[in-house]
Structures are given as structure tokens and as C-alpha cells.
Amino acid sequence: MKRITLKTVIALLVTAAVITGAAFGLKYLNKKYTEDAYPLSYEQEIEAASKKYGVDKALIYGVIKTESDFDPKAKSSAGAIGLMQLMDDTFTWMQTYYKDENSYVFEDLYDPAINIDYGVEVLSVLIKRYDGNEDTAVCAYNGGVGHVDEWLKNPEYSDDGKTLKTVPFSETENYRKKVARNKSIYTNLYFK
């Protein structure tokens, strides 16, 4: 039988320490990378809108991450602007909720506080419209209320008229998956 020398034991211990340290370091670097990729930007504005409209913070972060990746100057080819990528017609529709409280114009949606307030109110209205179903509300946020209402009436897309089992627009289907994934990451990173 071969004898294990003190030198071999020390080498094994050093190797184990290096492997354990490397694993810890990789875990730390992975967490650091994930936190950098999923920042808590605009924390005060999101917290305020979340409380004001009763919308989950992780959902708000998930939508912003998906829509603009936290770029307040983002503009889509369709004309949506700001962090939550609001369209001019959505902005005009939301103005009816504000009545004469303000005198904003569409370009004011480049201001993160205004954009988040309007965007979260849109989410709130949609969540209420769809009886608290965030997934359906997110589909309406992307694909439009008219489309979602039609899909809910179609047994091919909904079994109960409230929940979408499938979405016929690939853009909206991909969007809801991205928002769900981003919301889950934010929940696990920050809101457990």
C-alpha cells in the first residue's frame, strides 16, 4: 500500500482550497454580473409608482428592462418613447385619467419620473381590466387591448376568457416571456 506523504496532503488541501475559492469567486462574479445587468435604476420613481398604483415593483422593473433596458431616451421604430416605451395614443388616452392635473406633452415622457408614472398607471388599468391577471395585462401592454380582448374570446387562445394559453402574435408571445423572465430575476435578486 502506498503511503501518503505530508507533501501530498498539503498539495491536496491547497488544491481543495483553490477549487473552493474559485467556486466562491465565480458565484460572486456571477451575482455581480447579474446585478449589473439587472440594476435597481430609478428606484425612487418605481417605488412611488408601485405604491400609488398598487403594481408589483418586480413587474415594473421587468417591463422597463424589456422595453428600454433603462434608457430614458429610447425611441422605437413605431414611435414609442422613454423607459416604458409609451406611444402617443396611449399617452393621450392616459391624459383622460389625469384630467387637468398637468399640462404634459408627449415629449415629456422622456422624463423618467413622468414616463414611469404614466407607464405604471397603464399597467394598473390593464391589470384591473383583466381581473388581476398580470400576464394578460402584459400582453395588452404590448399587443393592444383590442387584440387581447379578441384572443380571450377565441377558444384556440383562451380556455376561460381570462387567461391566454397561447398568443398568436410572436412578438407579443416573446414579449410576455421576456417580461416574466425579467420579473422573476428581479424578484429573486432583490424582492424575496
Stockholm file with secondary structure:
# STOCKHOLM 1.0

chainA/1-192         MKRITLKTVIALLVTAAVITGAAFGLKYLNKKYTEDAYPLSYEQEIEAASKKYGVDKALIYGVIKTESDFDPKAKSSAGAIGLMQLMDDTFTWMQTYYKDENSYVFEDLYDPAINIDYGVEVLSVLIKRYDGNEDTAVCAYNGGVGHVDEWLKNPEYSDDGKTLKTVPFSETENYRKKVARNKSIYTNLYFK
#=GR chainA/1-192 SS CCCCCHHHHHHHHHHHHHHHHHHHHHHHHHHHHHHHHSCCTTHHHHHHHHHHHTCCHHHHHHHHHHHTTTCTTCBCTTSCBTTTTBCHHHHHHHHHHHTTSCCCCGGGGGSHHHHHHHHHHHHHHHHHHTTTCHHHHHHHHHHCHHHHHHHHHCTTTCSSSSSCSCCSCHHHHHHHHHHHHHHHHHHHHHCC
#=GC SS_cons         CCCCCHHHHHHHHHHHHHHHHHHHHHHHHHHHHHHHHSCCTTHHHHHHHHHHHTCCHHHHHHHHHHHTTTCTTCBCTTSCBTTTTBCHHHHHHHHHHHTTSCCCCGGGGGSHHHHHHHHHHHHHHHHHHTTTCHHHHHHHHHHCHHHHHHHHHCTTTCSSSSSCSCCSCHHHHHHHHHHHHHHHHHHHHHCC
//
